[in-house]
Amino acid sequence: FITNMAEYMVAADVLVTKAGPGTIAEAAAVGLPVMLTSFLPGQEAGNVNVVLDGGFGDHCEDPDGIADEVSCWLQDDQLIREMSQQAKEVGHPHAASDIVLEIGQATHDALERNGST
């Protein structure tokens, strides 16, 4: 287990992984193209579409196919830049802090409405 995954992702050109939602979100937040190798049926199936529809990766379960496609990506700097930009557009790097601020503001507003401040 590591706590500095974002540092590793920022240093990478491509992420090869299964379709875990946290991993995809972290990759998108730092603009990292993603090759998905598998997903848990039901639970992670929709995550594949996030990557495909977002234009920042692909899904392939065949090791040779994965190697071929990732090799093509790595030989095309323009494609990697485009996929990285697409990932950034999907990613929300400040989502957690934005949610905390929104909840805090809603709580403050509720306290004011109820005369508790």
OpenMM code with the backbone's topology and positions (N, CA, C; nanometers):
from openmm import Vec3, app, unit

residues = "PHE ILE THR ASN MET ALA GLU TYR MET VAL ALA ALA ASP VAL LEU VAL THR LYS ALA GLY PRO GLY THR ILE ALA GLU ALA ALA ALA VAL GLY LEU PRO VAL MET LEU THR SER PHE LEU PRO GLY GLN GLU ALA GLY ASN VAL ASN VAL VAL LEU ASP GLY GLY PHE GLY ASP HIS CYS GLU ASP PRO ASP GLY ILE ALA ASP GLU VAL SER CYS TRP LEU GLN ASP ASP GLN LEU ILE ARG GLU MET SER GLN GLN ALA LYS GLU VAL GLY HIS PRO HIS ALA ALA SER ASP ILE VAL LEU GLU ILE GLY GLN ALA THR HIS ASP ALA LEU GLU ARG ASN GLY SER THR".split()
positions = [
    Vec3(0.0841, -0.1185, 0.0000),
    Vec3(0.0000, 0.0000, 0.0000),
    Vec3(0.0878, 0.1238, 0.0000),
    Vec3(0.0540, 0.2211, -0.0835),
    Vec3(0.1284, 0.3468, -0.0860),
    Vec3(0.0323, 0.4642, -0.0730),
    Vec3(0.0841, 0.5761, -0.0301),
    Vec3(0.0001, 0.6949, -0.0128),
    Vec3(0.0333, 0.8042, -0.1139),
    Vec3(0.1299, 0.7795, -0.2012),
    Vec3(0.1711, 0.8816, -0.2978),
    Vec3(0.1480, 0.8359, -0.4425),
    Vec3(0.0341, 0.7740, -0.4663),
    Vec3(0.0033, 0.7221, -0.5999),
    Vec3(0.0068, 0.8321, -0.7054),
    Vec3(-0.0393, 0.9507, -0.6720),
    Vec3(-0.0404, 1.0593, -0.7699),
    Vec3(0.1007, 1.0905, -0.8199),
    Vec3(0.2010, 1.0804, -0.7339),
    Vec3(0.3395, 1.1052, -0.7758),
    Vec3(0.3830, 1.0035, -0.8810),
    Vec3(0.3464, 0.8774, -0.8608),
    Vec3(0.3799, 0.7744, -0.9586),
    Vec3(0.3044, 0.7973, -1.0892),
    Vec3(0.1777, 0.8350, -1.0795),
    Vec3(0.0980, 0.8565, -1.1996),
    Vec3(0.1495, 0.9743, -1.2806),
    Vec3(0.1896, 1.0810, -1.2147),
    Vec3(0.2406, 1.1987, -1.2848),
    Vec3(0.3690, 1.1643, -1.3598),
    Vec3(0.4467, 1.0707, -1.3063),
    Vec3(0.5730, 1.0312, -1.3699),
    Vec3(0.5526, 0.9334, -1.4860),
    Vec3(0.4339, 0.8745, -1.4975),
    Vec3(0.4067, 0.7720, -1.5988),
    Vec3(0.3560, 0.8338, -1.7289),
    Vec3(0.3710, 0.7595, -1.8378),
    Vec3(0.3154, 0.7995, -1.9670),
    Vec3(0.1781, 0.7382, -1.9906),
    Vec3(0.1569, 0.6164, -1.9388),
    Vec3(0.0331, 0.5406, -1.9576),
    Vec3(0.0111, 0.4561, -1.8332),
    Vec3(-0.1140, 0.4357, -1.7963),
    Vec3(-0.1488, 0.3465, -1.6856),
    Vec3(-0.2179, 0.2228, -1.7423),
    Vec3(-0.1684, 0.1054, -1.7080),
    Vec3(-0.2311, -0.0211, -1.7453),
    Vec3(-0.2870, -0.0787, -1.6164),
    Vec3(-0.4205, -0.0972, -1.6105),
    Vec3(-0.4848, -0.1324, -1.4846),
    Vec3(-0.6217, -0.1933, -1.5090),
    Vec3(-0.6819, -0.2450, -1.4022),
    Vec3(-0.8218, -0.2861, -1.4102),
    Vec3(-0.9090, -0.1631, -1.3901),
    Vec3(-1.0377, -0.1769, -1.4098),
    Vec3(-1.1280, -0.0622, -1.4126),
    Vec3(-1.1805, -0.0214, -1.2750),
    Vec3(-1.0918, -0.0072, -1.1792),
    Vec3(-1.1327, 0.0406, -1.0469),
    Vec3(-1.1664, 0.1885, -1.0526),
    Vec3(-1.2762, 0.2307, -0.9904),
    Vec3(-1.3187, 0.3699, -1.0017),
    Vec3(-1.2201, 0.4694, -0.9426),
    Vec3(-1.1597, 0.4370, -0.8295),
    Vec3(-1.0636, 0.5286, -0.7688),
    Vec3(-0.9411, 0.5468, -0.8549),
    Vec3(-0.8935, 0.4383, -0.9116),
    Vec3(-0.7752, 0.4439, -0.9971),
    Vec3(-0.8025, 0.5257, -1.1220),
    Vec3(-0.9176, 0.5055, -1.1824),
    Vec3(-0.9537, 0.5818, -1.3023),
    Vec3(-0.9665, 0.7300, -1.2678),
    Vec3(-1.0293, 0.7611, -1.1555),
    Vec3(-1.0455, 0.9005, -1.1146),
    Vec3(-0.9099, 0.9665, -1.0908),
    Vec3(-0.8201, 0.8954, -1.0240),
    Vec3(-0.6866, 0.9499, -0.9996),
    Vec3(-0.6115, 0.9723, -1.1302),
    Vec3(-0.6205, 0.8763, -1.2218),
    Vec3(-0.5529, 0.8903, -1.3502),
    Vec3(-0.6078, 1.0100, -1.4277),
    Vec3(-0.7387, 1.0232, -1.4312),
    Vec3(-0.8002, 1.1352, -1.5032),
    Vec3(-0.7595, 1.2688, -1.4409),
    Vec3(-0.7534, 1.2739, -1.3100),
    Vec3(-0.7187, 1.3984, -1.2419),
    Vec3(-0.5791, 1.4476, -1.2778),
    Vec3(-0.4889, 1.3551, -1.3079),
    Vec3(-0.3520, 1.3958, -1.3442),
    Vec3(-0.3262, 1.3873, -1.4946),
    Vec3(-0.4307, 1.3570, -1.5733),
    Vec3(-0.4166, 1.3547, -1.7187),
    Vec3(-0.3404, 1.2358, -1.7725),
    Vec3(-0.3639, 1.1192, -1.7139),
    Vec3(-0.2908, 0.9988, -1.7527),
    Vec3(-0.3774, 0.9076, -1.8395),
    Vec3(-0.3355, 0.8803, -1.9635),
    Vec3(-0.4088, 0.7850, -2.0474),
    Vec3(-0.4127, 0.6464, -1.9814),
    Vec3(-0.5214, 0.5729, -2.0039),
    Vec3(-0.5458, 0.4475, -1.9336),
    Vec3(-0.5766, 0.3336, -2.0301),
    Vec3(-0.5098, 0.2213, -2.0101),
    Vec3(-0.5437, 0.0965, -2.0783),
    Vec3(-0.6060, 0.0062, -1.9724),
    Vec3(-0.7336, -0.0226, -1.9874),
    Vec3(-0.8030, -0.1094, -1.8925),
    Vec3(-0.7895, -0.2545, -1.9381),
    Vec3(-0.7500, -0.3398, -1.8449),
    Vec3(-0.7265, -0.4804, -1.8773),
    Vec3(-0.8393, -0.5717, -1.8321),
    Vec3(-0.9213, -0.5255, -1.7393),
    Vec3(-1.0308, -0.6080, -1.6875),
    Vec3(-1.1226, -0.5210, -1.6031),
    Vec3(-1.2356, -0.5791, -1.5653),
    Vec3(-1.3289, -0.5112, -1.4748),
    Vec3(-1.4116, -0.6162, -1.4034),
    Vec3(-1.4599, -0.5812, -1.2861),
    Vec3(-1.5505, -0.6697, -1.2133),
    Vec3(-1.6896, -0.6534, -1.2723),
    Vec3(-1.7524, -0.7620, -1.3167),
    Vec3(-1.8855, -0.7523, -1.3766),
    Vec3(-1.9828, -0.6795, -1.2843),
    Vec3(-2.0624, -0.5935, -1.3429),
    Vec3(-2.1598, -0.5168, -1.2673),
    Vec3(-2.0951, -0.3991, -1.1982),
    Vec3(-2.0138, -0.4264, -1.1005),
    Vec3(-1.9542, -0.3241, -1.0149),
    Vec3(-1.8644, -0.2256, -1.0904),
    Vec3(-1.7841, -0.2735, -1.1821),
    Vec3(-1.6890, -0.1866, -1.2518),
    Vec3(-1.7154, -0.1732, -1.4016),
    Vec3(-1.8166, -0.2398, -1.4516),
    Vec3(-1.8423, -0.2394, -1.5962),
    Vec3(-1.8634, -0.0993, -1.6512),
    Vec3(-1.9358, -0.0165, -1.5801),
    Vec3(-1.9609, 0.1199, -1.6261),
    Vec3(-1.8370, 0.2063, -1.6313),
    Vec3(-1.7370, 0.1698, -1.5532),
    Vec3(-1.6135, 0.2473, -1.5515),
    Vec3(-1.5398, 0.2396, -1.6856),
    Vec3(-1.5562, 0.1284, -1.7546),
    Vec3(-1.4932, 0.1134, -1.8858),
    Vec3(-1.5462, 0.2222, -1.9791),
    Vec3(-1.6758, 0.2464, -1.9742),
    Vec3(-1.7353, 0.3483, -2.0610),
    Vec3(-1.6872, 0.4887, -2.0269),
    Vec3(-1.6578, 0.5141, -1.9005),
    Vec3(-1.6052, 0.6458, -1.8627),
    Vec3(-1.4755, 0.6720, -1.9385),
    Vec3(-1.3893, 0.5721, -1.9437),
    Vec3(-1.2611, 0.5863, -2.0130),
    Vec3(-1.2818, 0.5932, -2.1642),
    Vec3(-1.3626, 0.5028, -2.2185),
    Vec3(-1.3851, 0.5004, -2.3640),
    Vec3(-1.4561, 0.6269, -2.4116),
    Vec3(-1.5655, 0.6618, -2.3442),
    Vec3(-1.6413, 0.7804, -2.3833),
    Vec3(-1.5620, 0.9084, -2.3605),
    Vec3(-1.4764, 0.9060, -2.2591),
    Vec3(-1.3932, 1.0229, -2.2298),
    Vec3(-1.2775, 1.0398, -2.3264),
    Vec3(-1.2487, 0.9361, -2.4037),
    Vec3(-1.1435, 0.9448, -2.5039),
    Vec3(-1.0025, 0.9422, -2.4482),
    Vec3(-0.9860, 0.8882, -2.3273),
    Vec3(-0.8515, 0.8861, -2.2710),
    Vec3(-0.7983, 0.7462, -2.2452),
    Vec3(-0.8529, 0.6487, -2.3186),
    Vec3(-0.8003, 0.5145, -2.3045),
    Vec3(-0.8821, 0.4121, -2.3792),
    Vec3(-0.8503, 0.2863, -2.3506),
    Vec3(-0.9171, 0.1765, -2.4185),
    Vec3(-0.9266, 0.0583, -2.3226),
    Vec3(-0.9958, -0.0452, -2.3669),
    Vec3(-1.0114, -0.1682, -2.2892),
    Vec3(-0.9724, -0.2861, -2.3766),
    Vec3(-0.8849, -0.3707, -2.3237),
    Vec3(-0.8427, -0.4907, -2.3937),
    Vec3(-0.7990, -0.5917, -2.2893),
    Vec3(-0.8433, -0.7160, -2.3034),
    Vec3(-0.8073, -0.8185, -2.2059),
    Vec3(-0.6985, -0.9134, -2.2565),
    Vec3(-0.6619, -0.9030, -2.3830),
    Vec3(-0.5601, -0.9892, -2.4414),
    Vec3(-0.4218, -0.9261, -2.4214),
    Vec3(-0.3300, -0.9945, -2.3533),
    Vec3(-0.1983, -0.9356, -2.3269),
    Vec3(-0.1261, -0.8876, -2.4526),
    Vec3(-0.1312, -0.9643, -2.5610),
    Vec3(-0.0663, -0.9213, -2.6845),
    Vec3(-0.1334, -0.7972, -2.7421),
    Vec3(-0.2649, -0.7932, -2.7352),
    Vec3(-0.3390, -0.6766, -2.7833),
    Vec3(-0.3081, -0.5525, -2.7005),
    Vec3(-0.2979, -0.5720, -2.5697),
    Vec3(-0.2624, -0.4607, -2.4811),
    Vec3(-0.1248, -0.4071, -2.5195),
    Vec3(-0.0278, -0.4974, -2.5343),
    Vec3(0.1088, -0.4570, -2.5693),
    Vec3(0.1120, -0.3835, -2.7029),
    Vec3(0.0393, -0.4339, -2.8010),
    Vec3(0.0367, -0.3707, -2.9328),
    Vec3(-0.0208, -0.2291, -2.9256),
    Vec3(-0.1339, -0.2160, -2.8566),
    Vec3(-0.1986, -0.0849, -2.8531),
    Vec3(-0.1185, 0.0157, -2.7714),
    Vec3(-0.0705, -0.0248, -2.6550),
    Vec3(0.0086, 0.0673, -2.5730),
    Vec3(0.1366, 0.1069, -2.6468),
    Vec3(0.1966, 0.0142, -2.7190),
    Vec3(0.3152, 0.0465, -2.7996),
    Vec3(0.2834, 0.1537, -2.9029),
    Vec3(0.1684, 0.1419, -2.9660),
    Vec3(0.1268, 0.2430, -3.0640),
    Vec3(0.1101, 0.3790, -2.9970),
    Vec3(0.0456, 0.3803, -2.8816),
    Vec3(0.0283, 0.5060, -2.8087),
    Vec3(0.1630, 0.5713, -2.7811),
    Vec3(0.2553, 0.4910, -2.7302),
    Vec3(0.3842, 0.5447, -2.6870),
    Vec3(0.4703, 0.5934, -2.8030),
    Vec3(0.4373, 0.5523, -2.9232),
    Vec3(0.5109, 0.5979, -3.0413),
    Vec3(0.4457, 0.7197, -3.1064),
    Vec3(0.3355, 0.7666, -3.0495),
    Vec3(0.2612, 0.8781, -3.1072),
    Vec3(0.2437, 0.9874, -3.0014),
    Vec3(0.3396, 1.0803, -2.9971),
    Vec3(0.3368, 1.1860, -2.8954),
    Vec3(0.2096, 1.2701, -2.9014),
    Vec3(0.1633, 1.2980, -3.0220),
    Vec3(0.0412, 1.3784, -3.0369),
    Vec3(-0.0793, 1.3049, -2.9774),
    Vec3(-0.0905, 1.1768, -3.0029),
    Vec3(-0.2005, 1.0980, -2.9472),
    Vec3(-0.1951, 1.0971, -2.7944),
    Vec3(-0.0769, 1.0782, -2.7382),
    Vec3(-0.0628, 1.0788, -2.5914),
    Vec3(-0.1044, 1.2143, -2.5360),
    Vec3(-0.0637, 1.3230, -2.6017),
    Vec3(-0.1034, 1.4575, -2.5558),
    Vec3(-0.2557, 1.4738, -2.5614),
    Vec3(-0.3162, 1.4277, -2.6701),
    Vec3(-0.4627, 1.4390, -2.6837),
    Vec3(-0.5349, 1.3564, -2.5778),
    Vec3(-0.4879, 1.2333, -2.5555),
    Vec3(-0.5505, 1.1488, -2.4541),
    Vec3(-0.5321, 1.2090, -2.3151),
    Vec3(-0.4174, 1.2658, -2.2901),
    Vec3(-0.3916, 1.3301, -2.1622),
    Vec3(-0.4866, 1.4475, -2.1405),
    Vec3(-0.5067, 1.5274, -2.2448),
    Vec3(-0.5992, 1.6403, -2.2351),
    Vec3(-0.7419, 1.5922, -2.2114),
    Vec3(-0.7813, 1.4856, -2.2811),
    Vec3(-0.9152, 1.4291, -2.2613),
    Vec3(-0.9322, 1.3805, -2.1167),
    Vec3(-0.8291, 1.3176, -2.0633),
    Vec3(-0.8346, 1.2701, -1.9246),
    Vec3(-0.8550, 1.3873, -1.8301),
    Vec3(-0.7802, 1.4948, -1.8503),
    Vec3(-0.7924, 1.6123, -1.7637),
    Vec3(-0.9326, 1.6722, -1.7701),
    Vec3(-0.9938, 1.6665, -1.8880),
    Vec3(-1.1294, 1.7202, -1.9013),
    Vec3(-1.2309, 1.6361, -1.8248),
    Vec3(-1.2058, 1.5068, -1.8136),
    Vec3(-1.2946, 1.4172, -1.7391),
    Vec3(-1.2656, 1.4250, -1.5895),
    Vec3(-1.1386, 1.4427, -1.5548),
    Vec3(-1.0959, 1.4401, -1.4151),
    Vec3(-1.1410, 1.5624, -1.3369),
    Vec3(-1.1552, 1.5434, -1.2096),
    Vec3(-1.1920, 1.6509, -1.1174),
    Vec3(-1.0960, 1.6454, -0.9991),
    Vec3(-0.9764, 1.7037, -1.0150),
    Vec3(-0.8736, 1.6873, -0.9122),
    Vec3(-0.9083, 1.7479, -0.7768),
    Vec3(-1.0005, 1.8412, -0.7740),
    Vec3(-1.0354, 1.9058, -0.6468),
    Vec3(-1.1731, 1.8651, -0.5967),
    Vec3(-1.2224, 1.7527, -0.6456),
    Vec3(-1.3588, 1.7099, -0.6118),
    Vec3(-1.3798, 1.6943, -0.4621),
    Vec3(-1.2875, 1.6304, -0.3920),
    Vec3(-1.3062, 1.6063, -0.2488),
    Vec3(-1.3163, 1.7378, -0.1719),
    Vec3(-1.2259, 1.8314, -0.2001),
    Vec3(-1.2322, 1.9592, -0.1280),
    Vec3(-1.3567, 2.0381, -0.1679),
    Vec3(-1.3970, 2.0307, -0.2937),
    Vec3(-1.5191, 2.0987, -0.3369),
    Vec3(-1.6411, 2.0436, -0.2640),
    Vec3(-1.6464, 1.9131, -0.2468),
    Vec3(-1.7585, 1.8498, -0.1763),
    Vec3(-1.7599, 1.8939, -0.0306),
    Vec3(-1.6445, 1.8940, 0.0336),
    Vec3(-1.6357, 1.9357, 0.1742),
    Vec3(-1.6833, 2.0796, 0.1894),
    Vec3(-1.6383, 2.1672, 0.1001),
    Vec3(-1.6812, 2.3073, 0.1071),
    Vec3(-1.8314, 2.3211, 0.0871),
    Vec3(-1.8858, 2.2454, -0.0073),
    Vec3(-2.0297, 2.2526, -0.0325),
    Vec3(-2.1109, 2.2026, 0.0875),
    Vec3(-2.0677, 2.0939, 0.1469),
    Vec3(-2.1367, 2.0407, 0.2654),
    Vec3(-2.1256, 2.1399, 0.3809),
    Vec3(-2.0070, 2.1972, 0.3990),
    Vec3(-1.9887, 2.2971, 0.5050),
    Vec3(-2.0803, 2.4162, 0.4859),
    Vec3(-2.0889, 2.4655, 0.3625),
    Vec3(-2.1755, 2.5798, 0.3352),
    Vec3(-2.3219, 2.5435, 0.3566),
    Vec3(-2.3630, 2.4264, 0.3128),
    Vec3(-2.5017, 2.3832, 0.3326),
    Vec3(-2.5340, 2.3694, 0.4804),
    Vec3(-2.4406, 2.3184, 0.5575),
    Vec3(-2.4608, 2.3056, 0.7026),
    Vec3(-2.4728, 2.4426, 0.7670),
    Vec3(-2.3848, 2.5336, 0.7282),
    Vec3(-2.3907, 2.6704, 0.7804),
    Vec3(-2.5251, 2.7347, 0.7475),
    Vec3(-2.5694, 2.7200, 0.6230),
    Vec3(-2.6975, 2.7769, 0.5806),
    Vec3(-2.8125, 2.7164, 0.6595),
    Vec3(-2.8091, 2.5859, 0.6825),
    Vec3(-2.9159, 2.5198, 0.7587),
    Vec3(-2.9182, 2.5701, 0.9024),
    Vec3(-2.8029, 2.5877, 0.9616),
    Vec3(-2.7964, 2.6404, 1.0987),
    Vec3(-2.8537, 2.7807, 1.1052),
    Vec3(-2.8240, 2.8644, 1.0060),
    Vec3(-2.8788, 3.0000, 1.0030),
    Vec3(-3.0296, 2.9995, 0.9885),
    Vec3(-3.0817, 2.9126, 0.9015),
    Vec3(-3.2269, 2.9031, 0.8813),
    Vec3(-3.2975, 2.8584, 1.0072),
    Vec3(-3.2322, 2.7759, 1.0837),
    Vec3(-3.2932, 2.7209, 1.2057),
    Vec3(-3.2605, 2.8042, 1.3290),
    Vec3(-3.1943, 2.9184, 1.3093),
    Vec3(-3.1629, 3.0066, 1.4204),
    Vec3(-3.0625, 2.9497, 1.5190),
    Vec3(-2.9750, 2.8644, 1.4730),
    Vec3(-2.8796, 2.7985, 1.5627),
    Vec3(-2.7406, 2.8603, 1.5584),
    Vec3(-2.7259, 2.9765, 1.4949),
    Vec3(-2.5910, 3.0358, 1.4892),
    Vec3(-2.5790, 3.1551, 1.5785),
] * unit.nanometer
topology = app.Topology()
chain = topology.addChain("A")
for resn in residues:
    res = topology.addResidue(resn, chain)
    for name in ("N", "CA", "C"):
        topology.addAtom(name, app.Element.getBySymbol(name[0]), res)
